[in-house]
Amino acid sequence: MIEPMMYFGLGFLAASLLALVIVPLVHSRSARLTIRRLEASMPLSIEEARAEREHLRAEFAMSTRRLEIRMGELKARMADLLAELGKKTIAINRLKLELVEKTATIFALNARYSKIDLSVPRASLPASPRIVASGRPWTIASALKSARAGFPRGRPRSDSAPALTRGSSRG
């Protein structure tokens, strides 16, 4: 029983001596590699430090210029979109004005043709009085369809039907 313990002890001492020989070699290699890495990351001279600083400054200036260019492009795009929005707003206002004019024309025609005697046979009525002569309540859509059928293409003449405008009042 003592013999295996002695072999174990001798093996442990041999391994310890071998470790004492190998550990300094491994440690010196790791220290040498660490020093090389640190020296590679640090500039060797003042000139290299200045060059690195100038390089960082140039990168910052390039990124700032790219942002300025992008901002200018976005401002130009925004101006184009605002101009387009203005054009569309003008078109919408023009269409609203036309709608008001056409609605006024419809009301004027309706008032004019409501005075027509409905006892007259329908065949003798002109084409436009369908607004009132249909016998059913009229809507703006049906009035527009009827008015379109009675007028030639284009805008109705202002002298044939009095139109209401924004400034005029009904009297």
Solvent accessible surface area in square Angstrom, and as a share of the most:
residue,aa,sasa,rsa
1,M,186,0.83
2,I,121,0.61
3,E,106,0.48
4,P,84,0.53
5,M,130,0.58
6,M,119,0.53
7,Y,143,0.54
8,F,154,0.64
9,G,29,0.28
10,L,112,0.56
11,G,40,0.39
12,F,133,0.55
13,L,107,0.53
14,A,62,0.48
15,A,57,0.44
16,S,40,0.26
17,L,116,0.58
18,L,110,0.55
19,A,47,0.36
20,L,124,0.62
21,V,98,0.56
22,I,80,0.40
23,V,90,0.51
24,P,74,0.47
25,L,118,0.59
26,V,94,0.54
27,H,125,0.56
28,S,54,0.35
29,R,134,0.49
30,S,56,0.36
31,A,39,0.30
32,R,113,0.41
33,L,71,0.35
34,T,61,0.35
35,I,97,0.49
36,R,142,0.52
37,R,165,0.60
38,L,105,0.52
39,E,98,0.44
40,A,90,0.70
41,S,83,0.54
42,M,124,0.56
43,P,59,0.37
44,L,148,0.73
45,S,54,0.35
46,I,121,0.61
47,E,115,0.52
48,E,82,0.37
49,A,38,0.30
50,R,122,0.45
51,A,62,0.48
52,E,92,0.41
53,R,131,0.48
54,E,86,0.39
55,H,105,0.47
56,L,105,0.52
57,R,135,0.49
58,A,53,0.41
59,E,88,0.39
60,F,144,0.60
61,A,57,0.44
62,M,112,0.50
63,S,42,0.27
64,T,51,0.29
65,R,139,0.51
66,R,143,0.52
67,L,127,0.63
68,E,82,0.37
69,I,82,0.42
70,R,136,0.50
71,M,105,0.47
72,G,37,0.36
73,E,94,0.42
74,L,80,0.40
75,K,119,0.50
76,A,58,0.45
77,R,150,0.55
78,M,113,0.50
79,A,57,0.44
80,D,97,0.50
81,L,95,0.47
82,L,103,0.51
83,A,56,0.44
84,E,82,0.37
85,L,107,0.53
86,G,32,0.31
87,K,146,0.62
88,K,112,0.47
89,T,62,0.36
90,I,122,0.62
91,A,35,0.27
92,I,92,0.47
93,N,78,0.40
94,R,126,0.46
95,L,99,0.49
96,K,117,0.50
97,L,67,0.34
98,E,48,0.21
99,L,102,0.51
100,V,68,0.39
101,E,38,0.17
102,K,89,0.38
103,T,31,0.18
104,A,6,0.05
105,T,12,0.07
106,I,3,0.02
107,F,76,0.32
108,A,19,0.15
109,L,5,0.02
110,N,24,0.13
111,A,52,0.40
112,R,106,0.39
113,Y,30,0.11
114,S,65,0.42
115,K,173,0.73
116,I,49,0.25
117,D,86,0.44
118,L,109,0.54
119,S,94,0.61
120,V,60,0.34
121,P,96,0.60
122,R,147,0.54
123,A,105,0.82
124,S,73,0.47
125,L,28,0.14
126,P,80,0.51
127,A,58,0.45
128,S,13,0.08
129,P,3,0.02
130,R,106,0.39
131,I,4,0.02
132,V,38,0.22
133,A,16,0.12
134,S,39,0.25
135,G,75,0.72
136,R,164,0.60
137,P,124,0.78
138,W,75,0.26
139,T,83,0.48
140,I,83,0.42
141,A,62,0.48
142,S,33,0.21
143,A,0,0.00
144,L,38,0.19
145,K,137,0.58
146,S,17,0.11
147,A,10,0.08
148,R,165,0.60
149,A,59,0.46
150,G,29,0.28
151,F,51,0.21
152,P,114,0.72
153,R,241,0.88
154,G,65,0.63
155,R,167,0.61
156,P,45,0.28
157,R,171,0.62
158,S,96,0.62
159,D,108,0.56
160,S,52,0.34
161,A,4,0.03
162,P,92,0.58
163,A,47,0.36
164,L,56,0.28
165,T,77,0.45
166,R,179,0.66
167,G,78,0.75
168,S,57,0.37
169,S,101,0.65
170,R,165,0.60
171,G,126,1.21
